[in-house]
Amino acid sequence: VGGKIPRGILLVGPPGTGKTLLAKAVAGESGVPFFSLSGSEFVEMFVGLGAARVRDLFKQAKEKAPCIIFIDELDALGKARGINMAGGNDEREQTLNQLLVELDGFDPNIGVILMAATNRPEILDPALLRPGRFDRQILVDRPDKKGRQDILQIYLDKVETASDIDAERIAGMTAGMVGADLANLVNEAVLLAVRQDRQRIGMADIEEAVERVVAGLEKKNRVINPEEKRIVAYHELGHAIVAMALPGTDPVQKISIIPRGIAALGYTMQVPTEDRFLMRKTELENRIAVLMGGRAAESLVFGDVSTGAHNDLSRAADIARSMVKKFGMSARLGQVYFARERQAPMLGPLQGAGGEYSDETAKIIDEEVRRIVDDQYAVAFGILEAHRPLLESTAATLLADEVIQGEALNALADAVAKEQASIGRGESQGASNSIAA
């Protein structure tokens, strides 16, 4: 019809999603010569060497045409020019200039296709991304639940598995993980099974591997004094009971007071039932309430607070700040976007610098962030106050067993639901009495 095939294909996506693997698959399936290089291989301390290598690469490619050139980690070579404020002749810029010339120069009919991969497209030079150079940008994104299930099945087929392995359930537990994470997860499960002298991996090994990846190694030899253990137990139950009482939160799968990783003295594991791409305002507020549940439980039971909530406070403040600055969820500030996007280097150092909003607006933003967090802390505190007997009885169980999961967790969830229902009935009864009065 008169069109032309794209000259360049840029694979973009987070680390570990399979960009390089996809290029290897293309190399195997295409049946043509495949030149594979890394962006860093062009950059040398000797001036002119990188540009010479680019010329040599395209010369060889033209001789072997039709063929495919693949450059991995393109950002090492294709970073936007003009970032180096020191001035002078930059070797990397020379190499990039030579690549731009070659991309423009070679005849589209000779059959040389350029593929490249990067996980930092925002720092690439705009001249690289214009039509005629990298015409096609392909997003290799994090897999959804179905994608994770298919990837897991590939890795599970390579190892000995027990009959209770359920790839769909594992996919539900691993929201946000990429292909590299899932490969590592299955391998961790195999190592755990082999340590226990088992010939096959089961769901218990997978669940333990998920906890290892998410929270770190168990530190059973770390000695914690009994008082600190009590604080951790009430803290974690605070998270769990608030999560079970509020709608739209991820289900609690496990509560543990066994120390893990570098700093975690305990954790409450919530597993999403499905991938989410949109969050309502109430759901974000409920997430903040769950995060504040640990601090609220400490305050309610001990009349004092500890340093254990520092990570919860950080995450709660981040969500609240995003609600105010990014999502326009503050009545005082209205539907205005205040968070400046990270500036691409090609826009220059002075572009959009300072003056996005006034000091008065910054003060209101801080006040609104604090109001949101304080309001949800009050919600969490109210829930725990209403469920105080349940909190006390479950804390005794958790201190004795160190872990609550399975049947015990279901019983706890049922107890929370019943108490919520009775509280709701009590409130409606009170309301009707006041109306009658």
C-alpha positions in Angstrom: 0.0 0.0 0.0 3.1 2.2 0.3 3.9 2.0 4.0 7.2 1.1 5.6 8.0 -1.3 8.5 9.0 0.3 11.8 12.8 0.8 12.1 13.2 0.5 15.8 11.3 -1.2 18.6 11.8 -0.1 22.2 10.7 -2.4 25.0 9.8 -0.5 28.1 8.8 -1.8 31.5 9.8 -2.4 35.1 12.8 -4.6 35.9 12.2 -8.3 35.8 9.2 -8.3 33.5 11.0 -10.2 30.7 12.1 -7.5 28.2 15.5 -9.3 27.5 13.7 -12.7 27.5 11.3 -11.4 24.9 14.3 -10.2 22.8 15.9 -13.7 23.1 12.6 -15.3 22.0 12.6 -13.0 18.9 16.1 -14.0 18.2 15.2 -17.7 18.3 12.0 -17.4 16.3 13.1 -15.0 13.6 15.7 -17.2 12.1 18.0 -14.3 11.1 21.4 -13.1 12.6 20.9 -11.5 16.0 23.4 -9.0 17.4 23.0 -8.6 21.2 24.8 -5.9 23.2 24.4 -3.9 26.4 24.3 -0.1 26.4 27.3 0.0 28.7 29.5 -1.8 26.2 29.7 1.3 24.0 30.7 3.7 26.8 34.5 3.8 27.3 37.0 6.1 29.0 38.8 6.5 25.6 37.2 9.3 23.5 35.9 8.2 20.2 35.9 4.4 20.9 32.1 4.2 21.6 31.2 6.0 18.4 33.6 3.7 16.5 31.9 0.7 18.0 28.5 1.9 16.9 29.8 2.4 13.3 31.3 -1.1 13.4 28.1 -2.7 14.7 26.0 -1.2 11.9 28.6 -2.0 9.3 28.5 -5.7 10.3 24.7 -5.6 10.5 24.4 -4.3 7.0 26.7 -7.1 5.7 24.6 -9.7 7.5 21.2 -8.2 6.6 18.4 -9.1 7.1 19.2 -9.1 10.8 18.2 -7.8 14.3 20.3 -5.6 16.6 19.3 -5.7 20.3 20.7 -3.1 22.7 19.9 -4.0 26.4 19.8 -1.2 29.0 19.6 1.5 26.4 19.5 4.2 29.1 23.3 3.6 29.7 23.9 4.9 26.2 20.9 7.0 25.3 20.6 9.3 28.3 19.4 12.8 27.3 22.2 15.1 26.2 23.0 18.2 28.1 22.7 16.7 31.6 26.4 17.1 32.2 26.6 20.7 33.4 30.4 20.6 33.6 30.6 21.2 29.9 33.3 19.8 27.6 33.1 17.0 25.1 31.3 14.0 26.6 32.3 10.6 25.3 28.8 9.3 25.9 27.2 12.1 23.9 29.5 11.4 21.0 28.4 7.7 21.1 24.7 8.7 21.2 25.2 11.1 18.4 26.7 8.4 16.3 23.8 6.0 17.1 21.3 8.7 16.1 23.1 9.2 12.7 23.2 5.5 12.1 19.5 5.1 12.9 18.7 7.8 10.4 21.2 6.8 7.9 20.7 3.2 7.1 18.4 2.3 4.2 15.1 0.9 5.5 15.0 -1.7 2.7 18.1 -3.5 3.7 16.3 -5.2 6.6 18.2 -4.1 9.7 15.7 -3.8 12.7 16.9 -2.3 15.9 15.4 -3.5 19.2 16.3 -2.0 22.6 15.1 -2.4 26.2 15.0 0.1 29.1 13.3 0.4 32.4 13.9 4.2 32.5 12.3 5.7 29.4 11.9 9.1 31.1 15.6 9.8 30.9 16.1 8.9 27.2 17.0 11.6 24.7 13.9 12.8 22.9 15.8 12.5 19.6 16.0 8.7 20.1 12.3 8.4 20.6 11.1 10.4 17.6 9.2 8.6 14.7 11.8 7.2 12.2 14.1 6.0 15.0 12.3 4.1 17.7 8.9 4.1 16.0 7.3 1.5 18.2 7.3 1.6 22.0 6.1 -1.7 23.5 5.1 -1.8 27.2 6.2 -5.0 28.9 4.2 -4.4 32.1 3.8 -6.3 35.4 1.6 -9.4 34.8 -2.0 -9.5 35.9 -3.4 -12.4 38.0 -3.9 -14.6 34.9 -0.4 -13.7 33.7 1.1 -14.6 37.0 -0.7 -17.9 37.1 0.7 -18.8 33.6 4.2 -17.8 34.6 4.0 -19.7 37.9 2.8 -22.8 36.0 5.9 -22.7 33.8 8.2 -22.7 36.9 6.1 -25.2 38.9 6.3 -27.6 36.0 10.1 -27.7 36.3 10.1 -28.8 39.9 8.5 -31.7 41.9 5.2 -30.5 43.4 2.7 -32.0 45.8 -1.0 -32.4 44.9 -2.1 -29.4 47.0 -0.3 -26.8 44.8 -2.8 -24.3 43.4 -1.3 -21.9 40.9 -4.4 -19.7 40.9 -4.2 -19.2 44.7 -0.5 -18.4 44.6 -1.2 -15.9 41.8 -3.7 -14.2 44.1 -1.1 -14.0 46.9 1.6 -12.4 44.7 0.0 -9.2 43.4 2.6 -6.8 42.0 5.3 -9.4 41.5 7.0 -9.7 38.1 8.3 -12.8 36.3 11.7 -12.7 38.0 10.0 -12.5 41.5 7.9 -15.5 40.7 10.9 -17.6 39.5 12.7 -16.7 42.7 9.6 -17.5 44.8 9.3 -21.1 43.4 13.1 -21.6 43.9 12.8 -20.4 47.6 10.0 -22.9 48.1 12.2 -25.7 46.7 15.0 -24.7 49.1 12.6 -24.7 52.0 11.3 -28.2 51.1 14.8 -29.7 50.6 15.8 -28.4 54.1 12.9 -30.3 55.6 14.0 -33.5 53.6 10.9 -33.4 51.5 10.9 -34.6 47.9 8.1 -32.3 46.7 7.1 -28.7 47.4 3.6 -28.0 48.9 1.4 -25.0 49.5 3.0 -24.5 53.0 6.4 -24.1 51.3 5.0 -21.6 48.8 3.3 -19.6 51.6 6.5 -19.5 53.7 8.5 -18.4 50.5 6.0 -15.5 50.0 6.6 -14.4 53.6 10.3 -14.6 53.1 10.2 -12.5 50.0 7.8 -10.0 51.5 8.9 -9.7 55.1 12.4 -11.4 55.3 13.8 -14.4 57.1 12.4 -15.5 60.4 14.7 -14.7 63.3 13.6 -17.2 65.9 16.9 -16.8 67.8 16.3 -13.1 68.4 15.4 -12.8 72.1 12.6 -10.3 72.8 11.6 -9.5 76.4 8.1 -10.5 77.4 6.8 -6.9 77.7 8.0 -6.0 74.2 6.4 -9.2 72.9 3.0 -8.1 74.5 3.3 -4.7 72.8 4.0 -6.4 69.4 1.1 -8.9 69.9 -1.5 -6.1 70.6 0.0 -4.0 67.8 -0.4 -6.7 65.2 -3.9 -7.6 66.4 -4.8 -3.9 66.2 -4.1 -4.0 62.4 -5.9 -7.3 62.0 -9.1 -6.4 63.9 -9.5 -3.0 62.1 -8.9 -4.7 58.7 -11.6 -7.3 59.5 -14.1 -4.7 60.7 -13.8 -2.3 57.8 -15.2 -3.0 54.3 -13.1 -3.1 51.2 -9.8 -4.0 52.9 -7.6 -7.0 51.9 -8.4 -10.2 53.8 -6.0 -11.0 56.7 -4.2 -14.3 56.0 -1.8 -14.6 58.9 -0.7 -12.8 62.1 2.8 -13.4 63.5 4.9 -12.1 66.3 8.0 -13.9 65.2 10.7 -11.3 64.2 11.6 -11.2 60.5 14.1 -9.5 58.4 16.1 -6.5 59.7 13.5 -4.6 61.7 10.1 -6.4 61.6 9.2 -7.7 65.1 5.9 -9.0 63.8 3.6 -8.6 60.9 0.0 -9.0 59.8 -0.2 -10.5 56.3 -3.0 -9.3 54.1 -3.5 -10.9 50.7 -5.6 -9.2 48.0 -8.2 -11.3 46.4 -7.9 -9.6 43.0 -5.7 -7.0 41.2 -6.9 -3.5 41.7 -6.3 -0.5 39.4 -8.6 2.0 40.9 -9.1 2.9 44.6 -12.0 4.8 46.0 -11.6 7.5 48.6 -13.2 5.4 51.3 -10.9 2.5 50.5 -7.8 4.7 50.8 -9.1 6.0 54.1 -9.8 2.4 55.3 -6.2 1.5 54.4 -4.9 4.4 56.6 -7.2 3.2 59.4 -5.7 -0.3 59.2 -2.2 1.1 59.3 -3.1 3.2 62.3 -4.7 0.2 64.1 -1.4 -0.9 65.6 -0.6 2.4 67.2 -4.3 2.7 68.4 -4.1 -0.7 70.0 -0.9 0.2 71.9 -2.5 3.5 73.1 -5.7 1.7 74.1 -4.1 -1.1 76.1 -1.0 0.4 77.5 -1.9 4.1 77.6 1.5 4.7 75.9 2.9 4.3 72.4 6.2 2.7 71.1 8.5 3.2 68.2 7.1 0.1 66.5 4.7 2.1 64.4 7.2 4.1 62.4 6.7 2.2 59.2 2.9 2.4 59.5 3.1 6.1 60.1 5.3 6.6 57.1 2.9 4.6 54.8 -0.2 6.3 56.2 1.2 9.8 55.7 2.2 8.8 52.1 -1.3 7.7 51.3 -2.8 10.8 52.9 -0.4 13.1 51.0 -1.2 11.4 47.7 -4.9 11.8 48.4 -4.5 15.6 48.9 -1.8 16.4 46.3 -2.4 13.9 43.5 -6.0 12.7 43.7 -7.9 15.9 44.6 -9.6 14.2 47.6 -9.6 17.2 49.9 -12.7 19.4 50.2 -10.5 22.3 51.4 -8.2 22.2 48.4 -10.7 21.0 45.8 -10.0 19.2 42.5 -6.4 20.5 42.0 -3.2 18.6 41.3 -0.3 19.8 43.4 2.3 17.0 43.0 4.8 18.0 40.4 5.8 15.1 38.1 9.5 14.2 38.1 11.0 16.5 35.4 12.7 14.8 32.5 16.3 16.0 32.2 15.7 17.1 28.6 13.5 20.0 29.9 16.5 21.6 31.5 17.2 22.5 35.2 15.1 25.7 35.3 11.9 24.3 33.7 9.1 24.4 36.2 11.4 25.0 39.2 9.7 26.3 42.2 6.4 28.4 42.5 3.9 25.5 41.9 1.9 26.6 44.9 2.2 29.2 47.7 3.4 28.8 51.2 -0.2 29.2 52.4 -1.3 26.3 50.2 1.6 24.2 51.5 0.4 24.9 55.0 -3.2 23.8 54.1 -1.8 20.6 52.5 0.1 19.7 55.7 -3.1 20.4 57.8 -5.2 18.2 55.5 -2.7 15.3 55.6 -2.7 15.5 59.4 -6.5 15.7 59.5 -7.0 12.6 57.3 -4.5 10.6 59.4 -6.0 11.8 62.7 -9.5 11.0 61.6 -8.6 7.5 60.6 -6.7 7.0 63.8 -9.9 7.9 65.6 -11.8 5.3 63.5 -9.3 2.6 64.3 -9.3 3.5 68.0 -13.1 3.4 68.1 -13.2 -0.1 66.4 -10.7 -1.5 68.9 -12.5 0.1 71.9 -15.7 -1.6 70.8 -13.8 -4.9 70.3 -11.7 -4.7 73.5 -12.7 -8.1 75.0 -11.9 -9.8 71.7 -8.6 -8.0 71.4 -7.6 -9.2 75.0 -8.6 -12.8 74.4 -7.0 -13.1 71.0 -3.8 -11.5 72.3 -3.4 -14.3 74.9 -3.7 -16.9 72.1 -1.2 -15.0 69.9 1.4 -14.7 72.8 1.1 -18.5 73.5 1.2 -19.7 69.8 3.2 -16.8 68.2 1.2 -17.3 65.0 -2.5 -17.2 64.2 -3.8 -18.5 60.9 -6.3 -20.8 59.3 -9.2 -21.9 61.5 -8.2 -19.5 64.4 -8.2 -16.6 62.0 -11.6 -17.5 60.6 -13.0 -17.7 64.1 -11.6 -14.3 64.9 -13.1 -12.9 61.7 -16.5 -14.4 62.6 -16.3 -12.9 66.1 -15.4 -9.4 64.7 -18.4 -9.7 62.2 -20.8 -10.6 65.0 -19.6 -7.8 67.3 -19.9 -5.3 64.3 -23.4 -6.5 63.7 -24.4 -6.1 67.4 -22.8 -2.7 67.6 -24.7 -1.7 64.4 -28.0 -2.9 66.0 -27.3 -1.1 69.2 -26.6 2.2 67.3 -29.8 1.9 65.3 -31.8 1.0 68.4 -30.4 4.1 70.1 -31.3 6.2 67.1 -34.9 5.0 67.1 -35.3 5.6 70.8 -34.1 9.2 70.4 -36.6 9.7 67.5 -39.4 8.3 69.6 -38.4 10.6 72.5 
